[in-house]
């Protein structure tokens, strides 16, 4: 028994000793196990989270991303300084079992129900621009949520791939928007209303529409977002494609900038002016004339419109013999000051010509010495006898005269209430188009090679070519295709010449038959010995289907016939409008009823009427009586941002003509201008206009600069161009925002223009200035 107790005692001592030896280890193990359990339970049930994905209602407190040029490697999230709402704290958890964290799609965030909802607009826009959104975190969680170095590299690589993909999507979207812009023309037209100092409702609407246009569609040339709606990108040649890419880059850059882009003109800038040193000297036309050329070259003009790469900051000099105030209208029809247009080639031409005579200080134009023998009046009467439906001044109001000779054709038609626009070609080295402008007749200078003319489709009632030296049948007849595009359905093409070869006659006969032109008359005038052919464009599409050979083919339905700015001539026929809602199905009303008639295809008739009344009130009560302008000395007028031609219509009773310019990025309203019996062209004011220096007596710019704020890299070039095309003594009327007019006034003073009047109200203003004879 004692032995048994002794054994038990020994065993107890051993167990006690063992327990004392391992007691510390057991305690440590128990603590570790309890700690791990606590961590596991905490990670599952704790209200805190280590996830970066959670729901929020706004991104207003997210700071702007660092620019790509200065971006550094980011390894932590940015803490928010804004107090979060309780429902924003519902976080999406992940297991703590070592699962790798996944990148969150920043284009959408989780909702309470576990689904996905779109971010607000600001978030979407940032994602499209490829910016990195940084979600706010609590300060005490930032350190715990730092990303590992390798994981950060992966995220940044994925972000870069995402940006590239988004950029491609943006480019694809722009192409789609260019095609869709055609369908939006009518809607955009309703947005274009005149702006003015009086603060009318229509003025506010145009300001808002201009703001929208400045932020959208800037990468289109088709002009065309409005006329930014004018062109299909697939039609552009290499130079046109480069222009489109430049505009796209502008659009991207403008989209990334803050809405407040700063002042249009630098208020602290000081300008020093120099004279241009070019081969064409005082007659320099940028984009048409070579800036400098070898003396061996006989021609100093581009075959196509090509503008200098550097902005034109020089001033065109006055003629060598000086410049004097031009002869006033209507006396200028019969004589002009020779010194104002003098140059060597013109001098040689005057010595040979019979219709222009040098008489002392003047060039005179005898009415009985016009190019057609027997007089221009006989020539016009003979045409009307051949086709009585022509009815000059009633049925025919707007005419395009190809080439410029003595201007007698347009001068005589003007007496019949026909407005003739002369197309001075780049081969006119005698500068007869300048003579026409000096006499007070409408003219525009442009190359006519492989690109379309700057006019919409189907707008001219008649086109006239009298020995205009155009090879209509060459190059697949593309030039005649262009005439077919801009000629109104049912319009007339008048071709007259003294001499023509059999080969040319046969080629023209084949070509006109292929485009279904009907020859109405072919007769030689015995007095003038001029053979005249009158063609008429079809008024329906049925005749196109009757052709045995479908050459040239019909243009594709998605090709915009109005696209003309830097757009190559197409060898196809655009279909003729057939629906009453389409422009061109009906011939316009007789003049002058045509000016105030609005056909069914003009969906914004009430706004057009309001626009006309608005401008009539401004012209009658302000421009004609309140600015100090002597309108007896005003003949050639330009509206640099015409919209619907309301300003020109208001001046219809004055002895002036108005060139209505529609910027290529504005809504395409130029067809409305022509429909009203007025004339105009498309133009991009970031480039030089197609006319000679000292061509216009008055320039009118209604919110032109604010509209072009995001368009030109150097807006100052517009002011330099205004100085080039305005005559000394000519006037400029500029209506715009005060923030633009103030620095603009400083620029005009540096050009030694005399500021005649300024007025401002409600951040809108008007500036009236007169150009002087000053040259540096």
C-alpha positions in Angstrom: 0.0 0.0 0.0 2.8 2.3 0.9 4.5 1.5 -2.3 1.4 2.3 -4.2 1.1 5.7 -2.5 4.7 6.3 -3.1 4.2 5.7 -6.9 1.3 8.0 -7.1 3.2 10.7 -5.3 6.1 10.4 -7.7 3.7 10.6 -10.7 2.0 13.6 -9.4 5.4 15.4 -8.8 6.4 14.6 -12.4 3.1 15.9 -13.8 3.4 19.0 -11.7 7.0 19.5 -12.8 6.0 19.1 -16.5 3.1 21.5 -16.1 5.5 24.1 -14.6 7.9 23.5 -17.5 5.4 24.0 -20.3 3.0 26.3 -18.7 4.4 29.4 -20.5 4.2 27.8 -23.9 0.6 26.7 -23.4 -0.4 30.2 -22.3 1.3 31.7 -25.4 -0.4 29.3 -27.7 -3.8 30.0 -26.2 -3.2 33.7 -26.7 -2.2 33.3 -30.3 -5.2 31.1 -31.1 -7.6 33.6 -29.4 -5.9 36.5 -31.3 -6.4 34.8 -34.7 -10.0 34.1 -33.9 -10.5 37.7 -33.0 -8.9 38.9 -36.3 -11.0 36.5 -38.3 -14.2 37.6 -36.6 -13.3 41.2 -36.9 -12.6 41.0 -40.6 -16.0 39.3 -41.2 -18.3 41.3 -38.9 -16.5 44.6 -38.4 -18.3 47.8 -39.8 -14.9 49.0 -41.0 -13.5 48.0 -44.4 -10.3 47.7 -46.3 -12.0 47.8 -49.7 -11.8 50.8 -52.1 -15.2 50.3 -53.6 -18.2 51.9 -52.1 -21.3 53.8 -53.1 -21.5 57.6 -53.2 -23.8 60.2 -54.6 -21.4 62.9 -55.8 -17.8 63.3 -57.0 -17.6 67.0 -56.1 -15.0 66.4 -53.4 -12.6 64.5 -55.6 -9.6 66.5 -56.4 -8.6 67.2 -60.0 -6.2 64.6 -61.4 -2.6 65.5 -61.9 -1.7 66.2 -65.5 0.0 63.4 -67.4 3.1 65.5 -67.9 3.7 65.9 -64.1 2.0 62.7 -62.8 4.0 60.8 -60.2 3.6 57.2 -59.0 0.7 57.1 -56.5 0.8 54.5 -53.8 -2.0 55.6 -51.5 -5.5 57.0 -51.7 -6.3 60.6 -51.1 -8.2 61.4 -47.9 -11.4 63.2 -48.2 -11.9 66.5 -46.3 -15.7 66.2 -46.8 -17.9 64.5 -44.2 -19.5 61.4 -45.7 -23.2 60.6 -45.3 -24.2 57.5 -43.3 -25.3 55.5 -46.4 -22.0 56.1 -48.0 -20.3 54.0 -45.3 -21.9 50.8 -46.5 -18.9 49.2 -48.0 -18.3 46.2 -50.1 -16.1 43.6 -48.2 -13.7 41.2 -49.4 -12.2 38.1 -47.7 -9.0 38.5 -45.8 -7.8 35.1 -46.8 -5.0 36.5 -49.0 -7.3 37.0 -52.1 -5.7 39.5 -54.5 -7.4 42.9 -54.6 -9.1 43.6 -58.0 -9.2 47.0 -59.8 -12.4 48.8 -59.5 -14.2 50.0 -62.7 -14.5 53.7 -62.2 -17.2 54.1 -64.8 -19.8 52.7 -62.5 -20.3 52.1 -58.7 -22.1 49.5 -56.7 -25.6 50.2 -55.4 -27.2 49.0 -52.2 -29.0 46.2 -53.9 -25.8 44.8 -55.4 -26.5 46.1 -58.9 -24.6 48.7 -60.8 -25.6 52.3 -61.6 -24.0 55.0 -63.8 -21.9 57.7 -62.3 -22.9 61.3 -62.5 -22.0 63.2 -65.6 -18.8 64.6 -64.2 -17.5 61.2 -63.4 -18.3 59.8 -66.8 -16.6 62.8 -68.5 -13.5 62.3 -66.5 -13.4 58.6 -67.3 -13.7 59.4 -71.1 -10.8 61.8 -70.8 -8.7 59.0 -69.3 -8.3 60.7 -66.0 -7.6 58.7 -62.8 -10.4 59.2 -60.2 -9.1 59.2 -56.6 -11.7 58.1 -54.0 -11.5 59.7 -50.6 -10.6 57.5 -47.5 -10.5 58.1 -43.8 -7.1 59.4 -42.6 -6.5 56.5 -40.3 -7.2 54.0 -43.1 -4.8 55.5 -45.6 -1.7 54.0 -44.2 -3.3 50.5 -43.9 -4.5 50.6 -47.5 -1.3 51.4 -49.3 -0.8 49.4 -52.5 2.2 47.2 -53.0 4.8 48.4 -55.5 4.2 45.7 -58.1 0.4 45.9 -57.7 0.6 49.7 -58.3 2.5 49.1 -61.5 -0.2 46.8 -62.7 -2.9 49.3 -61.9 -1.1 52.1 -63.7 -0.6 49.9 -66.7 -4.2 49.0 -66.8 -5.1 52.7 -66.4 -3.0 53.6 -69.4 -4.6 50.8 -71.5 -8.0 52.1 -70.4 -7.1 55.7 -71.5 -6.0 54.5 -74.9 -9.2 52.5 -75.3 -11.3 55.5 -74.2 -9.4 57.8 -76.6 -10.2 55.4 -79.5 -13.9 55.4 -78.4 -13.9 59.1 -78.4 -12.5 59.3 -81.9 -15.1 56.8 -83.2 -17.8 58.8 -81.5 -16.6 62.0 -83.3 -16.8 60.3 -86.7 -20.4 59.2 -85.9 -21.2 62.7 -84.7 -20.0 64.2 -88.0 -22.4 61.9 -89.9 -25.2 62.7 -87.5 -24.7 66.4 -87.7 -26.4 66.5 -91.1 -29.7 65.3 -89.5 -29.3 68.0 -86.8 -29.0 70.9 -89.2 -32.6 72.0 -89.0 -32.5 71.8 -85.2 -29.3 73.8 -85.1 -30.8 76.5 -87.4 -33.5 77.2 -84.8 -30.7 78.0 -82.3 -29.2 80.8 -84.5 -30.7 84.1 -83.6 -29.2 87.6 -83.6 -27.5 89.0 -80.5 -27.6 92.7 -79.7 -27.2 95.3 -77.0 -30.9 95.6 -76.4 -30.9 92.2 -74.7 -33.8 90.6 -76.7 -34.9 87.0 -76.2 -33.5 86.0 -79.5 -30.1 87.4 -78.7 -29.8 85.4 -75.5 -30.8 82.2 -77.5 -27.9 82.7 -79.9 -25.4 83.4 -77.1 -26.4 80.1 -75.5 -26.3 78.2 -78.9 -22.8 79.7 -79.5 -21.6 78.4 -76.2 -22.9 75.0 -77.0 -21.3 75.0 -80.4 -18.0 76.1 -78.9 -18.0 73.0 -76.7 -19.2 70.5 -79.3 -18.3 69.3 -82.8 -15.1 71.3 -83.1 -13.3 68.6 -84.8 -15.6 68.6 -87.9 -14.8 70.2 -91.2 -17.5 70.3 -93.6 -17.5 72.8 -92.5 -19.4 71.0 -90.4 -20.5 70.9 -87.0 -23.0 73.4 -88.2 -21.2 73.8 -91.1 -19.1 72.0 -88.9 -22.0 70.0 -90.5 -20.7 70.8 -93.9 -18.3 68.0 -94.8 -17.9 64.2 -94.7 -14.4 63.3 -93.5 -14.1 60.5 -96.0 -14.3 63.0 -98.8 -11.3 65.1 -97.7 -8.0 65.0 -99.4 -4.7 64.8 -97.5 -4.6 68.5 -96.6 -8.2 68.4 -95.6 -7.6 65.4 -93.4 -4.8 67.2 -91.7 -7.1 70.1 -91.0 -9.6 67.7 -89.5 -7.0 66.2 -87.3 -5.9 69.6 -86.1 -9.5 70.4 -85.2 -9.9 67.1 -83.4 -6.8 67.9 -81.3 -8.3 71.3 -80.5 -11.5 69.6 -79.4 -9.7 67.2 -77.2 -7.6 70.0 -75.7 -10.6 72.2 -75.1 -12.5 69.4 -73.5 -9.8 68.9 -71.0 -9.5 72.5 -70.1 -11.6 74.3 -67.5 -14.6 76.0 -68.9 -13.1 79.4 -68.0 -10.5 79.6 -70.8 -9.4 83.1 -70.0 -9.5 86.2 -72.1 -9.6 86.0 -75.9 -7.1 88.7 -76.3 -4.2 89.2 -73.9 -5.0 92.5 -72.1 -1.3 93.0 -71.3 0.0 92.4 -74.8 1.7 95.2 -76.8 1.6 95.0 -80.6 4.3 96.2 -83.0 3.2 96.2 -86.6 5.3 95.7 -89.8 4.5 95.8 -93.5 4.2 92.5 -95.4 7.1 91.8 -97.8 5.5 89.6 -100.4 5.8 89.2 -104.2 2.3 90.5 -104.8 3.0 93.5 -102.5 -0.1 95.8 -102.0 -2.4 93.2 -103.6 -1.4 90.3 -101.4 -4.1 87.7 -100.8 -2.9 85.1 -98.2 -3.9 81.5 -98.9 -4.0 82.3 -102.6 -0.8 84.1 -103.4 2.6 82.7 -102.6 4.2 84.6 -99.7 7.5 84.5 -101.6 8.3 83.0 -105.0 11.3 82.7 -107.3 11.6 85.3 -110.0 11.6 82.6 -112.6 8.0 81.6 -111.8 5.4 83.3 -114.0 2.6 82.4 -111.7 2.6 83.5 -108.1 -0.6 81.9 -107.0 -1.4 78.5 -105.6 -3.3 76.0 -107.7 -5.4 75.3 -104.6 -6.1 77.3 -101.4 -3.0 77.0 -99.2 -2.5 79.2 -96.2 0.8 80.1 -94.6 1.7 78.0 -91.6 2.7 81.0 -89.5 0.0 83.5 -88.5 -0.1 86.6 -90.7 0.8 89.4 -88.3 2.0 91.9 -91.0 0.0 94.7 -92.6 -0.5 94.9 -96.4 1.0 98.2 -97.7 -0.9 100.8 -99.7 -0.4 101.1 -103.5 2.9 102.7 -104.5 1.2 105.8 -105.7 -0.8 106.2 -102.6 -4.5 105.7 -102.0 -7.5 108.0 -102.1 -11.1 107.7 -101.1 -12.9 105.7 -103.8 -15.4 107.2 -106.2 -18.9 106.9 -104.6 -21.7 104.8 -106.0 -23.3 105.1 -108.5 -20.6 107.1 -110.2 -18.2 104.3 -109.6 -20.0 102.2 -112.2 -18.5 104.3 -115.0 -15.1 105.4 -113.5 -12.7 104.6 -110.7 -9.4 106.0 -109.4 -6.6 104.3 -111.3 -4.1 104.7 -108.5 -6.2 102.6 -106.1 -5.9 99.4 -108.4 -2.8 100.2 -110.4 -0.1 97.6 -111.2 2.0 96.6 -114.1 -0.1 93.8 -115.6 -3.2 95.9 -115.4 -1.4 98.8 -117.1 -0.5 96.5 -120.1 -4.1 95.2 -120.2 -5.6 98.7 -120.3 -3.4 99.7 -123.3 -4.8 96.7 -125.2 -8.4 96.7 -124.0 -11.3 98.6 -125.6 -13.9 98.4 -122.8 -11.6 100.3 -120.2 -10.0 103.6 -121.0 -7.4 105.5 -119.0 -8.6 109.1 -118.6 -6.3 111.2 -116.4 -6.4 109.9 -112.9 -9.3 107.6 -113.7 -10.2 104.4 -115.5 -13.4 104.8 -117.3 -15.8 102.2 -118.7 -17.8 103.4 -121.7 -21.2 101.8 -121.9 -21.0 101.3 -125.6 -17.6 99.6 -125.4 -18.5 96.4 -123.6 -16.9 93.1 -124.7 -20.0 91.8 -126.6 -20.3 93.7 -129.8 -23.6 95.6 -129.9 -23.5 96.2 -126.2 -24.2 94.2 -123.1 -27.9 95.2 -123.1 -28.4 93.6 -126.5 -26.6 90.5 -125.3 -29.0 90.1 -122.3 -32.1 90.8 -124.4 -30.9 88.1 -126.9 -30.6 85.5 -124.1 -34.1 86.4 -122.8 -35.6 86.1 -126.3 -34.1 82.6 -126.6 -35.6 81.5 -123.3 -38.5 83.8 -122.2 -38.8 82.0 -118.9 -35.6 83.5 -117.7 -37.2 86.9 -116.9 -34.2 88.8 -115.5 -35.0 90.3 -112.1 -38.2 88.3 -111.5 -37.6 84.6 -112.1 -33.8 85.0 -112.0 -32.4 86.9 -109.0 -29.1 85.3 -108.0 -26.5 84.6 -110.7 -22.9 83.4 -110.6 -20.6 84.8 -113.3 -17.5 82.5 -113.9 -14.4 84.5 -114.6 -14.2 88.3 -114.6 -13.8 90.4 -117.7 -15.3 93.9 -117.8 -18.0 93.4 -115.1 -20.6 94.8 -117.7 -22.6 91.6 -117.4 -23.2 92.0 -113.7 -23.5 95.8 -114.0 -26.3 95.6 -116.5 -28.1 92.9 -114.6 -28.0 94.9 -111.5 -30.3 97.5 -113.2 -32.8 94.6 -113.6 -32.7 93.7 -109.9 -30.4 90.7 -110.5 -27.6 90.2 -108.0 -24.6 88.8 -109.8 -21.6 87.4 -107.9 -18.4 87.4 -110.0 -16.0 84.5 -109.4 -12.5 85.8 -109.8 -10.2 82.9 -110.6 -6.6 82.6 -109.5 -5.4 82.8 -113.1 -6.7 86.3 -113.3 -3.3 87.9 -112.9 -4.6 91.2 -114.2 -6.7 91.4 -111.1 -9.9 92.3 -112.9 -11.9 91.1 -109.9 -10.3 93.9 -107.9 -11.5 96.3 -110.6 -15.0 94.9 -110.2 -14.9 95.4 -106.4 -13.6 99.0 -106.8 -16.5 99.7 -109.1 -18.9 98.4 -106.5 -19.8 95.0 -107.8 -19.9 91.7 -105.8 -16.8 89.5 -106.4 -14.9 86.8 -104.6 -11.5 85.3 -105.5 -10.9 81.5 -105.3 -8.9 78.8 -107.1 -11.2 76.4 -109.0 -9.2 73.2 -109.3 -10.0 70.0 -107.5 -12.0 71.3 -104.6 -15.6 72.5 -104.4 -16.5 76.2 -104.4 -17.5 77.7 -101.0 -21.2 77.5 -101.7 -24.1 75.2 -100.7 -25.9 73.0 -103.2 -28.7 74.2 -105.4 -28.6 77.9 -104.7 -27.9 79.8 -107.9 -30.7 80.5 -110.3 -28.3 80.8 -113.2 -24.6 80.4 -114.0 -22.9 82.4 -116.8 -19.7 81.6 -118.6 -18.6 83.9 -121.4 -15.2 82.7 -122.7 -14.3 82.0 -119.1 -11.5 79.6 -120.3 -12.8 76.7 -118.1 -12.2 73.3 -119.5 -15.6 71.9 -118.7 -15.0 68.6 -120.4 -11.6 67.8 -119.1 -10.7 65.7 -116.0 -13.9 63.7 -116.3 -16.0 66.8 -116.4 -15.5 67.5 -112.7 -15.9 71.3 -113.1 -19.2 70.9 -114.8 -20.2 68.5 -112.0 -19.5 71.3 -109.6 -21.7 73.6 -111.6 -24.5 71.0 -111.4 -24.1 70.8 -107.6 -24.5 74.5 -106.9 -27.1 75.1 -109.6 -30.7 75.2 -108.5 -33.0 72.3 -109.8 -34.5 73.8 -113.0 -31.7 76.5 -113.1 -29.9 77.7 -116.2 -26.3 77.3 -117.4 -25.5 80.0 -120.0 -22.4 79.2 -122.1 -21.2 81.7 -124.7 -18.1 81.8 -126.9 -16.9 83.0 -130.2 -14.7 80.1 -131.2 -14.9 76.5 -130.2 -13.4 73.3 -131.7 -15.4 70.4 -133.0 -13.7 68.1 -130.4 -14.7 70.4 -127.5 -18.3 70.6 -128.9 -18.6 66.8 -129.1 -17.1 66.4 -125.6 -19.5 69.0 -124.1 -22.5 67.4 -125.9 -21.6 64.0 -124.4 -21.0 65.3 -120.9 -24.2 67.4 -120.7 -26.2 64.5 -121.9 -24.7 62.2 -119.3 -25.8 64.6 -116.5 -29.2 65.0 -118.1 -29.0 68.7 -118.8 -31.6 69.8 -121.3 -30.3 72.1 -124.1 -33.0 74.8 -124.4 -31.3 76.9 -127.1 -28.2 77.0 -129.3 -28.0 80.1 -131.4 -25.4 82.6 -132.7 -26.1 86.3 -132.4 -25.4 87.9 -135.8 -24.5 91.3 -134.2 -22.0 90.1 -131.6 -21.0 87.0 -133.5 -21.3 85.1 -130.2 -22.7 81.6 -130.0 -24.9 81.1 -127.0 -26.0 77.8 -125.5 -28.6 77.6 -122.8 -28.8 74.4 -120.6 -31.3 73.6 -117.9 -30.7 71.3 -114.9 -33.4 68.6 -114.3 -36.1 69.1 -111.8 -36.7 65.5 -110.9 -34.8 62.2 -110.4 -36.7 60.1 -112.9 -34.6 61.2 -115.8 -31.4 59.9 -114.1 -32.9 56.4 -114.2 -33.5 56.5 -117.9 -29.8 56.8 -118.8 -28.4 53.8 -120.6 -25.1 54.3 -118.8 -25.2 55.3 -115.2 -22.0 57.4 -115.6 -21.6 59.6 -113.7 -23.3 57.6 -110.9 -25.6 59.0 -108.3 -23.9 60.1 -105.1 -24.4 58.0 -101.9 -27.3 59.0 -99.8 -25.1 59.8 -96.8 -22.9 62.3 -98.8 -23.6 65.9 -97.8 -24.1 68.0 -101.0 -23.6 71.2 -99.0 -20.1 70.1 -97.8 -17.7 72.4 -99.5 -14.9 73.8 -97.3 -11.7 71.9 -98.3 -13.8 69.2 -99.9 -12.8 67.7 -103.2 -15.2 67.8 -106.2 -17.1 64.5 -106.5 -17.7 62.7 -109.8 -21.3 61.9 -109.0 -24.7 63.4 -109.2 -26.6 64.4 -106.0 -30.3 63.4 -106.2 -32.8 66.2 -106.6 -35.0 66.9 -103.6 -38.6 65.6 -104.1 -40.3 66.1 -100.7 -41.9 69.4 -99.9 -40.0 69.5 -96.6 -36.8 69.5 -98.6 -35.1 72.5 -100.0 -35.1 72.9 -103.7 -38.5 71.3 -104.6 -40.0 74.7 -105.5 -38.7 77.7 -107.3 -38.5 80.8 -105.1 -41.0 83.7 -105.3 -40.3 86.6 -107.6 -38.1 89.4 -106.3 -38.7 91.4 -104.0 -41.4 89.2 -102.5 -38.7 86.5 -102.2 -36.8 88.5 -99.5 -39.6 88.1 -96.9 -41.0 84.7 -98.1 -40.1 81.6 -96.0 -40.8 78.2 -97.7 -42.1 75.1 -95.9 -38.6 73.6 -95.6 -37.7 76.5 -93.2 -39.1 75.0 -90.0 -38.3 78.1 -87.9 -40.4 80.6 -89.8 -41.4 82.6 -86.7 -37.9 83.0 -85.6 -36.7 84.1 -89.0 -39.4 86.8 -89.0 -38.4 87.9 -85.6 -34.8 88.0 -86.6 -35.6 90.2 -89.6 -37.6 92.6 -87.5 -34.9 92.7 -84.9 -32.2 93.7 -87.5 -34.5 96.1 -89.2 -35.0 98.0 -85.9 -31.3 98.1 -85.2 -30.4 99.3 -88.7 -33.1 101.9 -88.9 -32.8 103.3 -85.4 -29.1 102.9 -84.8 -26.8 102.1 -87.7 -28.3 104.6 -90.2 -28.7 107.5 -87.8 -26.7 107.0 -84.6 -23.1 106.0 -85.6 -22.0 108.9 -87.6 -21.5 106.9 -90.8 -22.0 108.7 -94.1 -23.9 105.9 -96.0 -23.5 107.7 -99.3 -19.9 106.5 -99.2 -20.8 102.9 -98.4 -21.3 100.4 -101.2 -19.4 97.1 -100.4 -20.6 95.6 -97.1 -19.7 92.4 -95.4 -21.5 90.6 -92.6 -18.8 88.5 -91.1 -21.3 86.3 -89.2 -24.5 86.5 -91.2 -26.7 83.7 -89.8 -30.0 84.1 -91.7 -29.2 87.3 -93.6 -31.3 89.5 -91.4 -28.7 92.3 -91.4 -28.5 92.3 -95.2 -32.3 92.2 -95.6 -32.5 95.3 -93.4 -30.2 97.1 -95.8 -32.1 96.0 -98.9 -33.5 99.6 -99.5 -30.0 101.1 -99.3 -27.6 101.4 -102.2 -25.4 98.7 -100.9 -24.7 95.0 -101.5 -23.8 92.6 -98.6 -21.5 89.6 -98.7 -23.0 87.2 -96.1 -20.3 85.0 -94.6 -21.3 81.9 -92.7 -18.5 80.5 -90.6 -17.8 76.9 -91.4 -18.3 75.8 -87.8 -21.7 77.5 -87.4 -25.0 75.9 -88.3 -25.5 75.7 -92.1 -27.8 78.7 -92.7 -26.3 79.8 -96.0 -29.1 78.2 -98.1 -31.5 80.4 -96.3 -29.5 83.5 -97.3 -29.6 82.4 -101.0 -33.3 81.5 -100.8 -34.1 85.1 -99.8 -32.3 86.4 -102.9 -29.1 87.4 -101.2 -25.5 86.1 -101.7 -22.8 84.7 -99.4 -20.0 82.2 -98.9 -18.7 79.7 -96.4 -15.5 80.7 -94.6 -13.2 79.9 -91.7 -12.2 83.2 -90.1 -9.0 81.6 -88.8 -7.8 82.0 -92.4 -7.7 84.9 -94.8 -10.8 85.7 -96.9 -10.7 85.3 -100.7 -10.6 88.9 -101.7 -8.2 91.7 -102.4 -6.9 94.2 -99.9 -9.1 97.3 -99.5 -12.2 95.6 -100.9 -15.0 96.6 -98.4 -16.4 99.9 -97.1 -18.0 98.4 -94.0 -17.5 95.3 -91.9 -20.2 94.1 -89.5 -19.3 91.5 -86.9 -22.1 90.4 -84.6 -20.6 88.2 -81.8 -18.0 86.9 -84.2 -15.2 86.8 -81.7 -17.0 85.2 -78.9 -18.3 82.5 -81.3 -14.7 81.9 -82.5 -13.1 82.0 -79.1 -12.2 78.3 -79.2 -11.5 78.1 -82.9 -8.4 80.1 -83.7 -5.0 79.5 -82.2 -4.2 83.2 -82.7 -7.5 85.3 -82.7 -5.5 88.4 -83.4 -5.2 87.3 -87.0 -8.9 88.0 -87.5 -8.3 91.7 -86.6 -5.3 91.7 -89.0 -7.5 90.3 -91.8 -10.2 93.0 -91.1 -7.5 95.6 -91.5 -6.5 94.0 -94.8 -9.8 93.8 -96.5 -11.3 97.1 -95.2 -10.6 100.3 -97.2 -8.9 103.3 -95.5 -11.8 105.4 -94.3 -14.0 102.3 -94.0 -16.0 101.4 -91.0 -16.2 98.5 -88.6 -19.2 97.7 -86.4 -18.5 95.1 -83.8 -21.1 93.8 -81.4 -19.8 91.4 -78.7 -19.2 90.9 -75.0 -17.6 93.7 -73.1 -14.7 91.4 -72.0 -13.8 91.0 -75.7 -14.5 94.6 -76.8 -12.2 96.2 -74.2 -9.0 94.6 -75.3 -10.2 94.7 -79.0 -10.4 98.5 -78.7 -6.8 98.6 -77.6 -5.7 96.5 -80.6 -7.6 98.7 -83.0 -6.0 101.8 -81.5 -2.6 100.2 -82.0 -3.6 99.9 -85.7 -4.4 103.7 -85.6 -8.1 103.1 -86.1 -10.3 105.9 -84.8 -12.8 104.7 -82.2 -16.0 106.6 -83.1 -18.4 105.1 -80.5 -18.6 102.5 -77.7 -21.6 101.5 -75.7 -22.1 98.7 -73.2 -25.1 97.3 -71.2 -25.5 94.1 -69.3 -22.1 92.8 -70.3 -22.9 93.3 -74.0 -21.5 96.1 -76.1 -21.0 97.7 -79.4 -17.9 99.3 -80.9 -17.8 101.5 -84.0 -14.4 102.3 -85.4 -13.0 103.8 -88.7 -9.8 102.7 -90.4 -7.3 105.4 -91.3 -4.5 105.7 -93.9 -1.9 104.8 -91.4 0.8 102.2 -92.3 3.9 101.4 -90.3 
